Amino acid sequence: MLDLRSDIKELKGIGPKRAAAFHRIGVHTIYDLLVSYPKRYENGAVQANIAALRPDEDVMVIGRVEQVEERRIRAKLMLLTFFVGDESGKIAVSCFNQPFLKRMLRPGKRICVAGKTSYAYGGRGQLVIKQPRGCFLMEEDSANKELAKFSQIQPVYFLSDPLTQTVFRSAVQETLAQVTLTDILSDEIQRRYGLLPRQEAVRAIHFPRDEAEQNQARRTLAFEELYLIQCGLLYMKKKNTQTKAGIAFSQKGTLAETYRNALPFSLTKDQSRTWKEIERDMGADRPMRRLVQGDVGSGKTVLAAMALLKAVENGYQGALMAPTEILAHQHYDGMAESFQSLGVRLVFLSGKLTPRQKKEALSRIASHEADIIIGTHALLQEGGRYAKLGLVVTDEQHRFGVQQRAMLESKAALLPDVLVMTATPIPRTMMLTIYGDLDISTIRELPPGRPPVRTFLRRFDRRLLIYKYVRDCILKGGQAYVVCPLVETSESQNISSAEEVYDELQAGMFHDIPCGLLHGRMGKQEKAAVMEAFYAGKIKLLVATTVIEVGVNVPNASIMVIEHAERFGLSQLHQLRGRVGRGTRHSDCIMIAEAKTEQAMARLEFMTRIQDGFQLAEEDLRLRGPGAFFSARQHGLPDLKIADVFLDMGLLVEARREAQGEIRRGEDLKHILPLLAMMYQKQFAHILDT
């Protein structure tokens, strides 16, 4: 008998060449094969008289071969055409490069042909069956079996040459005959939600008897998938917070309160509520695992600073890790100025330090001469040792993998508290799927008095006027971004690239204004130099790709032009828009677009009316789906095989509720944890570790 980990080569009829073809589409094991779900289904062919046929019908025709013709179209392409007739009429059947068919076709032989009808090319309304999905002689012993097969619903898979649908279907059928699948969902859950046993659900998703069974199978497998992920996330959360000792920051010091009282503004209600949640978590002896999500400018950094000070006033060190050099420097500069009067010692750590500077910084960290450490990935380097690390803050969590965060946590004797910040508004369903192992705080309010960024949508015939306006703004002391979707010109896409726009603007209207170019293919040092020059005001107009989407804070930048805005999602446009409006100037975001449909332009019009990033994120998810919402791989979203976190929102909530009950009851998850480790190796690779 086979099991889910068995190699695909163990199936009958799959030798090295065919196995290599399976490997090319990501099928290495029996599990991979079974979760390669059909992309669509072909309805069972209906037997019909030839005279009654209509175009675009899936039919099964039984008649006699009347005529066979073959001709060469080009060097390696042969067209075989034969005619099948019954008592009502005849129809042509055509297919390419199928010499075996020519050998079996003889005039007068009784034959069955299954396929879709269409009009013949240049046939003046004549119907033809092109590339039939099957045909066989009725005199053969297997005729009844083949006839029944053509009457059934057939799955259609995502395949590439040389794999065929027939080969793939046979492999799935043989696997289902040899594999016994253990139920993941209890009998009670199956009854409560009207779900199928696992073995039956997998069979029915591949070979449904009818549409109702196929829908029930999909619902079962989607529920099962979401339930598994939620069990994994909740199990990890319980394991990290209840089974591992944390630090109780119970000492009520004065640093955080003094810092708060010195702020030139009062915290918003959302900030105050979130700070209470952070204080409560830090005061407990279980490790804090909290995500703070808030729109651009909502004041997350202030809360991070207060949390770091709370760690310091309790005798511990705090570390803040940012994804880019420029963002890390911005955090360091802002906190160094605020913390100096409090006697708090800061150190900056990045890959750009000289060996001497790095050695000195690491020495201060190890000897506890530094209270707060701010930096980039350099905080993770193996040579670094922390004297008493108590709190880890990561800014823009989606830029870091789970393993990177774990590496930083491992540098402490006791498990440190973890505070995660993100300015990427994420819909609730996505939150449950991606960050289900974290407690979540949401800041929706913006500080009072902050003017919204005025947002406009214009077509390309206004482009010259737009750049005249940008020039005027720069001459009045401002700075500007121009964002393009591509780095360089593409022959396949008629879209202006960043390099092309930079050359055009620098040589034309902005010839006397310092311009800069920034994109992801530039080296780290080159990118950092350009950003530092823009930050310092030496560059007035920055042409860039989406590398500026996160973590660039230039208060003097007051205008942004986004070329080909139809190429971006709403959430991404909102993140880009957040780069302006960070100072005292009135700020504008101008989207230039030539969307092909009114619906696409209406989507962009939504941006001009809505400033709420969470509302935009929900709309983006609804319109574009989770795949386009953001890079699943970048954010650690498990590779969903069949569930859709938007369409299956109700299932997700139900699956999470059942998973919470399972974890709360302390049920034995031994049948679930190995599955998670196998199915989602990147996300749950260490779930079996004790």
C-alpha positions in Angstrom: 0.0 0.0 0.0 1.1 3.5 -0.7 1.2 6.4 1.8 1.2 10.2 1.3 5.0 10.4 1.4 5.5 7.6 -1.2 7.4 8.7 -4.3 5.4 9.1 -7.5 7.7 6.5 -9.1 6.0 3.8 -7.0 2.9 4.1 -9.1 2.4 1.5 -11.8 3.4 2.8 -15.3 5.5 5.8 -14.0 9.1 5.3 -15.0 12.0 7.7 -14.8 10.9 9.8 -17.9 7.3 10.1 -16.8 8.4 10.8 -13.2 10.6 13.6 -14.5 7.5 15.1 -16.3 5.5 14.9 -13.0 8.4 16.6 -11.1 8.4 19.5 -13.6 4.9 20.4 -12.4 5.8 20.0 -8.7 4.5 16.5 -8.2 7.1 14.4 -6.4 5.0 12.4 -3.9 1.6 10.8 -3.7 0.5 13.8 -1.5 1.5 16.2 -4.3 -0.5 14.2 -6.8 -3.7 14.2 -4.7 -3.6 17.9 -3.9 -3.1 18.8 -7.6 -6.8 19.5 -7.8 -8.6 19.9 -11.2 -8.6 23.4 -12.6 -12.0 22.7 -14.2 -14.3 19.8 -15.3 -15.6 18.6 -18.6 -19.2 17.6 -18.4 -20.1 14.1 -19.5 -20.7 13.9 -23.2 -24.3 13.4 -24.3 -25.0 10.9 -27.0 -26.8 12.7 -29.9 -27.9 12.2 -33.6 -25.6 14.1 -35.9 -28.4 16.1 -37.5 -29.4 17.5 -34.1 -25.9 18.8 -33.2 -25.3 22.4 -32.4 -21.9 24.3 -32.1 -20.1 24.3 -28.7 -21.7 21.2 -27.4 -19.9 18.4 -25.6 -21.2 15.4 -27.4 -20.7 11.7 -28.0 -21.4 10.6 -31.6 -21.8 6.9 -32.6 -21.8 6.1 -36.3 -19.7 4.5 -39.0 -16.4 5.7 -40.5 -17.2 6.9 -44.0 -14.0 8.5 -45.2 -10.4 9.1 -44.0 -8.0 11.8 -45.2 -4.5 12.8 -44.1 -2.4 15.7 -45.3 0.8 17.4 -44.2 0.4 20.9 -42.9 4.1 21.5 -42.4 7.3 19.5 -41.7 6.2 17.9 -38.5 2.5 18.5 -38.5 0.0 16.0 -40.0 -3.7 16.7 -40.1 -6.0 13.6 -40.0 -9.6 14.2 -41.0 -12.3 11.5 -41.0 -16.1 11.5 -41.4 -18.5 9.7 -39.2 -22.1 9.2 -40.3 -25.3 7.9 -38.7 -28.8 7.5 -40.1 -29.4 11.3 -39.7 -26.2 12.8 -41.3 -22.4 13.0 -41.1 -19.8 15.1 -39.3 -16.1 15.7 -39.8 -13.6 14.9 -37.1 -10.1 16.4 -37.3 -6.9 15.9 -35.2 -3.2 16.5 -35.5 -0.3 14.0 -35.3 -2.2 10.9 -34.3 -1.0 8.1 -36.7 -2.4 5.4 -34.5 -5.9 6.6 -35.3 -5.3 6.3 -39.0 -4.3 2.7 -38.5 -7.5 1.8 -36.6 -9.9 3.7 -38.9 -11.4 1.7 -41.7 -14.5 2.7 -43.7 -17.5 0.9 -42.4 -16.2 0.4 -38.9 -18.6 1.4 -36.1 -17.0 4.1 -34.0 -17.7 6.4 -31.0 -16.2 9.9 -30.9 -16.5 12.3 -27.9 -15.6 15.9 -28.1 -16.8 19.5 -28.5 -18.5 20.6 -31.7 -17.4 23.8 -33.5 -17.6 25.3 -36.9 -15.0 24.1 -39.5 -12.5 26.8 -40.6 -13.9 28.1 -43.9 -16.5 25.4 -43.8 -19.5 27.7 -44.5 -21.3 26.6 -41.3 -20.2 23.0 -41.4 -19.8 21.4 -37.9 -16.7 19.6 -37.0 -15.3 17.9 -33.8 -11.7 19.2 -33.5 -9.1 17.3 -31.4 -11.7 14.8 -29.9 -11.0 13.9 -26.3 -11.6 10.3 -27.1 -12.6 7.8 -29.8 -12.8 4.0 -29.9 -14.2 1.2 -32.1 -17.5 -0.1 -30.8 -16.5 -3.7 -31.7 -13.7 -3.6 -29.0 -14.2 -5.6 -25.7 -13.7 -2.4 -23.7 -16.4 -0.4 -25.6 -19.0 -0.4 -22.7 -16.3 0.7 -20.2 -15.1 3.5 -22.6 -18.8 4.5 -23.2 -19.4 4.9 -19.5 -16.2 6.9 -19.1 -17.2 9.4 -21.7 -20.6 9.9 -20.0 -18.9 10.9 -16.7 -17.7 14.3 -15.6 -13.9 14.4 -16.3 -11.4 16.5 -14.4 -9.0 18.8 -16.3 -5.6 19.6 -14.7 -2.9 22.2 -15.1 -0.3 20.1 -17.0 2.6 20.6 -19.3 4.0 18.4 -22.1 4.6 15.5 -22.3 2.0 14.8 -19.6 -1.5 14.2 -20.9 -4.9 14.4 -19.1 -5.3 10.7 -19.6 -2.0 9.8 -17.9 -2.7 12.1 -15.0 -6.2 10.9 -14.4 -5.0 7.3 -14.5 -2.3 8.1 -11.9 -4.9 9.7 -9.6 -7.3 6.8 -10.0 -4.6 4.2 -9.2 -3.5 6.3 -6.2 -7.0 6.5 -4.8 -7.3 2.7 -5.1 -4.1 2.1 -3.1 -4.2 4.9 -0.5 -6.2 4.9 2.7 -6.7 8.4 4.0 -7.2 9.0 7.7 -9.9 11.5 8.6 -8.6 14.8 10.0 -12.0 16.2 10.9 -13.9 14.4 13.7 -17.2 12.7 13.0 -18.9 15.4 15.0 -17.4 18.2 12.9 -18.3 16.4 9.7 -21.9 16.1 10.9 -22.1 19.6 12.2 -21.1 21.2 8.8 -22.3 18.5 6.4 -18.8 17.5 5.3 -17.6 14.3 3.7 -15.1 11.8 5.1 -11.6 12.6 3.8 -11.3 9.6 1.5 -14.6 10.3 -0.1 -13.9 14.0 -0.4 -10.6 13.5 -2.3 -12.2 10.9 -4.6 -15.1 13.3 -5.3 -13.0 16.4 -6.0 -11.2 14.5 -8.7 -14.0 12.3 -10.0 -17.4 13.8 -8.9 -20.5 11.9 -9.9 -22.3 15.2 -10.3 -21.9 19.0 -9.6 -23.5 18.7 -6.1 -21.0 16.1 -5.0 -18.1 18.2 -6.5 -19.3 21.3 -4.5 -19.5 19.3 -1.3 -16.1 17.8 -1.8 -14.6 21.3 -2.4 -16.3 22.6 0.7 -15.0 19.7 2.8 -11.4 20.0 1.6 -11.4 23.8 2.0 -12.7 23.5 5.6 -10.1 20.8 6.3 -7.2 23.0 4.9 -8.2 26.1 6.9 -8.8 24.0 10.0 -5.3 22.4 9.7 -3.6 25.8 9.3 -5.5 27.3 12.3 -4.6 24.3 14.4 -1.0 24.8 13.6 -1.0 28.6 14.3 -2.9 28.2 17.5 -0.8 25.3 18.6 2.4 27.4 18.0 0.9 30.3 19.9 0.0 28.1 22.9 3.4 26.4 22.8 5.2 29.7 22.8 3.1 31.5 25.4 2.1 28.8 27.8 4.9 26.2 27.8 7.9 28.6 27.7 8.9 31.0 30.4 8.8 34.6 29.6 9.8 37.9 31.3 7.4 39.7 33.6 8.1 43.4 33.1 6.3 44.2 36.4 8.5 47.1 37.6 6.6 50.4 37.2 9.4 52.8 36.2 9.3 56.3 35.0 11.0 56.2 31.6 8.0 55.2 29.4 5.6 57.6 31.3 8.1 60.5 31.1 8.5 60.0 27.4 4.7 59.9 26.9 4.2 63.1 28.9 6.9 64.9 26.8 5.1 64.1 23.5 3.8 67.2 21.8 0.4 65.5 21.3 -1.9 63.1 23.2 -2.3 59.5 22.2 -5.4 58.7 20.2 -8.0 56.3 21.7 -6.7 53.5 19.5 -3.1 54.2 20.6 -4.1 54.3 24.3 -6.0 51.0 24.0 -3.1 49.4 22.2 -0.6 50.6 24.8 -2.8 49.1 27.5 -2.7 45.7 25.7 1.1 45.9 25.3 1.5 46.8 29.0 -0.7 43.9 30.0 1.2 41.5 27.8 4.6 42.7 29.0 3.6 42.5 32.6 2.7 38.8 32.4 5.3 36.0 32.8 4.3 34.6 29.4 6.2 35.8 26.3 4.3 38.6 24.5 3.5 37.9 20.8 1.6 40.9 19.6 1.1 42.4 16.1 0.3 46.1 15.9 -1.1 47.0 12.5 -1.9 50.6 11.7 -2.1 52.8 8.7 0.8 55.0 7.6 1.2 57.8 10.2 -1.1 56.2 12.8 1.6 56.4 15.5 2.9 52.8 15.8 6.5 53.9 16.3 5.6 55.9 19.4 4.2 52.7 21.0 7.3 50.8 20.0 9.4 53.4 21.7 7.3 53.2 24.9 7.6 49.4 24.9 11.4 49.6 24.5 11.6 52.0 27.4 9.5 49.8 29.5 12.0 46.9 28.9 14.9 49.3 29.8 13.3 50.5 33.0 13.0 46.8 34.1 16.7 46.3 33.6 16.5 44.6 30.1 17.7 45.5 26.6 15.4 46.1 23.7 16.1 45.6 20.0 14.4 47.2 17.0 15.0 45.6 13.6 14.0 47.4 10.4 14.1 46.0 6.9 16.2 48.8 5.3 19.2 50.9 6.2 17.3 54.1 5.7 14.3 53.1 7.9 16.6 51.8 10.6 18.5 55.1 10.6 15.2 57.1 10.7 14.2 55.1 13.8 17.6 55.6 15.4 17.8 59.4 14.7 14.2 59.9 16.1 14.7 57.9 19.2 18.3 59.1 19.9 17.0 62.7 20.1 14.1 61.8 22.3 15.9 59.4 24.6 19.0 61.4 25.3 17.5 63.4 28.1 16.2 60.1 29.7 19.8 58.7 30.0 19.0 55.8 27.7 21.9 54.5 25.8 21.4 53.6 22.1 23.6 51.8 19.6 23.1 51.5 15.8 24.1 48.2 14.1 24.1 47.7 10.3 26.2 46.0 7.6 27.6 49.4 6.5 29.6 50.0 9.7 33.3 49.7 9.5 34.9 46.6 11.2 36.1 48.9 14.0 32.6 50.5 14.5 30.9 47.1 14.4 33.4 45.6 17.0 32.7 48.6 19.3 28.9 48.3 18.9 28.9 44.6 19.6 31.1 45.1 22.6 28.7 47.7 24.0 25.7 45.3 23.4 27.4 42.3 25.1 28.5 44.4 28.2 25.1 46.0 28.6 26.6 49.5 27.9 23.8 49.7 25.3 20.1 49.7 26.4 18.4 49.8 23.0 19.9 48.4 19.8 18.5 49.6 16.5 19.5 48.2 13.1 18.9 46.0 10.1 19.6 42.3 9.6 23.0 42.9 11.2 21.2 42.3 14.5 21.0 38.7 13.6 24.6 38.0 12.9 26.1 35.1 14.8 28.9 37.0 16.4 26.5 39.3 18.3 25.7 38.6 21.9 23.2 40.4 24.0 23.7 40.9 27.7 20.0 40.8 28.7 17.7 41.0 25.7 14.1 41.3 26.9 12.1 42.8 23.9 12.3 42.4 20.2 10.5 44.9 17.9 10.3 44.1 14.2 9.1 46.9 11.9 7.3 45.8 8.7 7.1 42.1 9.7 6.3 40.9 6.2 9.9 41.9 5.2 11.3 39.3 7.6 10.8 35.6 7.6 9.7 33.7 10.7 13.2 32.1 10.9 14.9 35.5 11.0 12.7 36.6 13.9 13.4 33.3 15.7 17.2 33.9 15.3 16.9 37.2 17.1 14.8 35.7 19.8 17.4 32.9 20.3 20.0 35.5 21.4 18.3 35.9 24.8 18.6 33.7 27.9 14.9 33.9 28.5 12.3 34.0 25.7 12.0 37.8 25.0 8.7 39.5 24.3 8.0 40.2 20.6 6.2 43.2 19.2 5.6 43.3 15.5 4.6 46.4 13.6 3.1 46.7 10.1 1.8 49.6 8.1 0.3 47.2 5.5 -3.5 47.1 6.2 -4.5 43.5 6.1 -8.2 42.3 6.0 -9.4 40.2 8.9 -9.5 37.0 6.9 -5.9 37.4 5.9 -4.9 38.2 9.4 -6.4 34.9 10.7 -4.5 33.0 8.0 -1.1 34.7 8.2 -0.8 36.0 11.8 -3.1 33.5 13.6 -0.3 32.8 16.1 -0.1 36.4 17.2 -2.5 38.7 19.2 -3.5 41.6 17.1 -4.0 45.3 17.9 -5.4 47.6 15.2 -4.9 51.4 15.1 -7.4 52.9 12.7 -7.4 56.5 13.9 -4.9 59.0 12.6 -3.6 61.8 14.9 -5.8 64.9 14.8 -4.7 67.7 12.5 -3.0 65.5 10.0 -4.3 66.6 6.5 -5.3 63.8 4.1 -3.2 63.4 0.9 -5.3 64.8 -2.0 -5.6 62.0 -4.6 -6.3 62.5 -8.3 -6.9 60.2 -11.3 -5.9 61.6 -14.7 -5.5 60.1 -18.1 -2.2 60.3 -20.1 -3.4 63.3 -22.2 -2.9 65.4 -19.0 0.7 64.2 -18.4 2.5 67.4 -19.6 0.3 69.6 -17.3 0.9 67.3 -14.4 4.7 67.5 -14.7 4.5 71.3 -15.0 2.6 71.3 -11.7 5.3 69.0 -10.2 8.0 71.4 -11.4 6.3 74.4 -9.8 6.0 72.5 -6.5 9.7 71.7 -6.5 10.7 75.3 -7.3 8.7 76.3 -4.3 10.9 74.2 -2.1 9.2 70.7 -2.2 10.4 67.3 -3.4 8.6 64.8 -5.5 8.4 61.0 -6.3 7.6 59.6 -9.7 6.7 55.9 -9.5 6.8 53.5 -12.5 5.8 49.8 -12.6 8.8 48.5 -14.6 12.5 49.0 -14.2 13.4 48.9 -17.9 11.4 49.0 -21.2 9.8 45.8 -22.1 9.1 44.8 -25.8 6.0 42.8 -24.7 4.4 45.7 -22.7 3.8 49.2 -24.0 4.6 50.8 -20.6 7.1 53.5 -19.7 9.8 52.2 -17.5 11.5 53.9 -14.6 14.7 54.2 -16.6 12.9 55.6 -19.6 10.9 58.2 -17.6 14.0 59.2 -15.7 15.9 59.8 -19.0 12.9 61.8 -20.4 12.4 64.0 -17.3 16.1 64.6 -16.6 16.8 65.6 -20.2 13.5 67.6 -20.6 11.4 69.6 -18.2 13.6 68.9 -15.2 17.0 69.5 -16.8 17.9 72.1 -14.3 16.6 70.2 -11.3 18.6 67.4 -9.5 17.0 64.1 -10.3 17.6 60.5 -9.0 16.8 57.0 -10.1 16.0 54.1 -7.7 15.0 50.5 -8.5 15.5 47.0 -7.1 18.2 46.0 -9.5 20.6 48.5 -8.1 23.2 47.4 -5.5 22.5 48.0 -1.8 25.1 50.7 -1.4 23.9 52.5 -4.6 20.3 52.4 -3.4 21.2 53.7 0.0 23.3 56.5 -1.5 20.3 57.7 -3.7 17.9 57.5 -0.7 20.3 59.4 1.6 20.7 62.1 -1.1 16.9 62.4 -1.4 16.4 62.4 2.3 19.0 65.2 2.6 17.3 67.2 -0.1 20.1 67.0 -2.6 17.8 65.1 -5.0 14.6 67.0 -5.7 12.8 64.5 -8.0 13.1 60.8 -7.4 12.0 58.4 -10.2 11.5 55.0 -8.6 9.8 51.6 -8.7 8.0 50.2 -5.7 11.2 49.9 -3.7 10.0 53.1 -2.0 6.7 51.4 -1.0 7.7 50.8 2.7 10.0 52.6 5.1 10.9 55.8 3.3 10.1 58.9 5.4 11.0 62.2 3.7 8.8 64.9 5.3 9.7 67.4 2.6 8.3 65.2 -0.2 4.9 66.5 -0.9 3.9 65.2 -4.3 3.8 61.8 -6.0 3.0 60.9 -9.6 2.2 57.2 -10.2 2.6 56.3 -13.9 0.4 53.4 -15.2 -1.5 53.3 -11.9 -3.8 50.5 -13.4 -0.8 48.1 -12.9 -1.0 48.3 -9.1 -3.4 47.0 -6.5 -5.3 49.4 -4.3 -3.3 48.4 -1.2 0.0 49.0 -3.0 -1.2 52.3 -4.3 -2.2 53.3 -0.7 1.3 52.3 0.6 2.9 54.4 -2.1 0.6 57.3 -1.3 1.8 57.0 2.3 5.3 58.2 1.3 3.9 61.8 0.9 2.0 63.9 3.4 4.5 63.2 6.2 5.4 66.8 6.8 3.6 70.1 7.1 3.0 70.7 3.4 -0.2 70.0 1.7 0.4 66.8 -0.3 -0.9 65.4 -3.6 -0.9 61.9 -5.2 -1.6 62.0 -8.9 -2.3 58.6 -10.6 -1.9 58.5 -14.4 -3.8 55.6 -16.0 -5.2 54.4 -19.2 -7.2 51.4 -18.0 -8.9 49.4 -20.7 -12.3 49.1 -19.0 -14.6 51.4 -17.1 -14.5 48.9 -14.2 -10.7 49.2 -14.0 -11.0 53.1 -13.9 -13.7 52.8 -11.3 -11.4 50.8 -9.1 -8.8 53.6 -9.3 -11.5 56.2 -8.6 -12.1 54.4 -5.3 -8.6 55.5 -4.3 -9.5 59.2 -4.8 -12.4 59.0 -2.4 -11.1 56.6 0.3 -8.2 57.4 2.7 -8.8 54.4 5.0 -6.2 51.7 4.2 -8.2 48.9 5.8 -11.3 49.7 3.6 -9.0 49.8 0.6 -7.5 46.4 1.6 -10.9 44.8 1.8 -11.8 46.2 -1.6 -8.5 45.0 -3.1 -9.0 41.5 -1.7 -12.5 41.4 -3.1 -11.5 42.6 -6.6 -8.1 40.9 -7.1 -8.1 38.0 -4.7 -5.4 37.0 -2.2 -2.8 36.1 -4.8 -2.6 39.6 -6.2 -3.3 41.3 -2.8 0.3 40.7 -1.9 3.0 38.2 -2.4 2.0 35.2 -0.5 5.6 33.9 -0.3 6.8 37.2 1.0 4.2 37.4 3.8 4.5 33.7 4.9 1.0 32.9 3.7 0.7 29.1 3.4 0.2 27.8 -0.1 -3.5 27.2 -0.1 -4.4 24.3 -2.3 -8.1 24.7 -2.6 -9.4 27.2 0.0 -9.9 30.9 -0.9 -9.7 33.2 2.1 -12.1 35.7 0.6 -14.7 33.3 -0.9 -14.4 31.0 2.1 -14.6 33.7 4.8 -17.4 31.9 6.6 -15.6 28.6 6.4 -12.4 30.2 7.8 -14.3 31.6 10.9 -15.9 28.2 11.5 -12.7 26.3 11.0 -10.9 28.7 13.5 -13.6 28.2 16.0 -13.3 24.4 15.8 -9.5 24.6 16.0 -9.7 26.9 19.1 -12.0 24.3 20.8 -9.5 21.5 19.9 -6.5 23.5 21.3 -8.5 24.6 24.4 -9.5 21.0 25.2 -5.9 20.0 24.9 -6.7 17.2 22.4 -3.9 15.0 21.1 -2.8 16.6 17.8 -0.5 13.7 16.8 -2.5 13.1 13.6 -2.4 16.8 12.6 1.1 18.0 13.5 3.0 15.6 11.1 0.6 16.6 8.3 1.3 20.3 8.9 5.1 19.6 8.8 4.7 17.8 5.5 2.2 20.1 3.8 3.6 23.5 4.9 7.3 22.9 5.3 8.3 26.5 5.3 5.6 27.7 7.8 5.4 24.7 10.1 8.8 23.0 9.7 9.6 23.1 13.4 6.1 22.3 14.7 7.2 18.8 15.8 10.2 20.2 17.8 9.9 19.7 21.5 
